C-alpha cells in the first residue's frame, strides 16, 4: 500500500457539470496521481518491464536526470609530472549516491539518474566504485528507479546527460562510452577528442548499441555571451546530433540546475547570485534562452518537425545549506514523465517526449490533448487530420494546494497555449527563430474551470490547413513573457512550467 503524503487539498465546490464531463472525456485522474510531489516514498519495481506498457496505465512520474555524487571528482597533479593526475573523490560534489536517492525519495521523485562527470581515467572509477554504490543504493531505496549514466564531458561542447537503459550490460556499456569518447578521459589530453566530428562518432557508437541510451544536452546556454550569441553549444551542433542519432540525442535541459545559487546557507539572498550559474546570458524565469524565448531556438527545432524535447534538473552537487548552489533532487525542479513505474517505460517516455517540467511545484500534472475526427494525441504525440479540420485542444493542469519545499503556496496565474507552423528542414543550420510561433490563447482564472486542484480549459484551432504543433507553458507571475532573471533573484518568486509539444499533421 502506498503511503502518500501530499499537499492538503482545499475542497472547492465543482463549478460546472460540463467541466467534469470534459475532464472525464480524456484520461482518468485518480487520487494516487494527485500531486506525488511532497515527502512521498514511492514504491516501484527494481527490474525492467516484462511486457510493453499500456498507455492507459501511465501516470506522471517526477524525476531528475542530472544528479552528481562524490564520484564527480576534482583533479590534482601527480607529484611526478610524467604520471596521470590524481582523482580526488568528493572534490566537485559531496554526497554519496545513496544520499542522493534518499533525498530524491523525500522530495517526491520516482526516478533519477546518477550522472557524474569525469577526468583522466575516470571510467575505471565509475566502473569499479561508483557502479557498486549505485547497486547498493537501488537496494536501500527501491522506491526510486535509479538509472546508471554520467554527465558526459561532451566533445566540442560542454556537458550532456547520458542515460543508460537498465540491463545487465549497463556497466560495460557506460565504460565503453566513457573510456572511448569522453573528452576528459585520456591523459595526456587528446585534442582530437574535442571536435564536433568526434561527438558525432560517439553518437553513432551509442546508436549501434543493443540497447541505445538517451543523451540530453545540459545547460546549453550557460557559456553564451548574450541572447542569440551562443557559446560552446550552438544550434547547428544540436541539429547535427539529432540528425546523427535522432533516437539518442533527443533534447536539452529547458531549465538548468544550480537554481539555489542566489541563496545563502540561511536562506537569505545573495545579491550577486545568478540563477543556474548563467552569469553572462541570464536565465529567463529560470529557463535557458533556447527554451524560454518565444519563437526562439526550441520553436525553430519544432518548426522543422524535430522531436526535440526539454527537461528540467537539479544539477545537484552540494546543497545550498552546505555552501553550495543547489537544491536536492526534486526539491525545486522536476521533470515529469508519463509512464508506468518501470525503467523501460520511463526511458521510453524521455525518448518520446511524454514530458512536462516545473519549478517550485507550481503544477504536478499537465495534460494537453488534441482531438479531431475521433482521434486524439497527447504530449509528445502526433495527430493526423484532413486539411481544413477543426482541432479541439483540451488542457488540464493540477495546481496543488498546500506548501512547496520553499514554504510557499504558489498558484497558477496564467496558462499560454502556443502554436507554431511546421515548415520542414531549415536550410540555415544556425537558425534559431520560428517567426510563426505565437500565443493563440492566454488562459486566466476567468477563462478556466476549477474543480478542486484541477484547472480545465478548451480551445478550438479552426480550419487547420497545414502541419503545425502546439505546446503549453504557465506561470505563477504576471510577466507576459519570461524576463531575464536579475542577480540575487529569489528562485521561489518566479515559477514557470512548460509542456512538450503535440504535433498536428495534415493529410
Secondary structure, DSSP 8 states (H G I E B T S, - for coil): --------------S-HHHHHHHHHS----GGGS---SS------SS--SS---GGG-EEEEEEEEE--TTS-EEE--SSTTS--EEETTSS----HHHHHHHHHHTT-SEEEEEE---TTHHHHIIIIIHHHHHHHHHHTTTSEEEEEEEEE-TTSSEEEEE--SSTTHHHHHHHHHHHH-TT-SSS--GGGSSHHHHHHHHHHHHTSSS--EEEE-STTTT-SBTTB--SS-HHHHHHHHHH-TTTEEEEEEE-S-TTTTB-TTS-B-TT--GGG--SS--BTTB-HHHHSTTSHHHHHHHTT---EEEE---BSSBGGGTSSB--TTTSEEEEEEE-SSHHHHHHHHHTT-EEEEETTS-SEEEEEEEETTEEE-TT-EEEE-TTEEEEEEEEEE---S--TTS------EEEEEEEE-----S-TT----TT-EEEEEE-TTTSEEETTEEEEEEEEEEE-S-EEEEEEEESS--SS--B--TT--GGGS-EEEE--EEEEE-
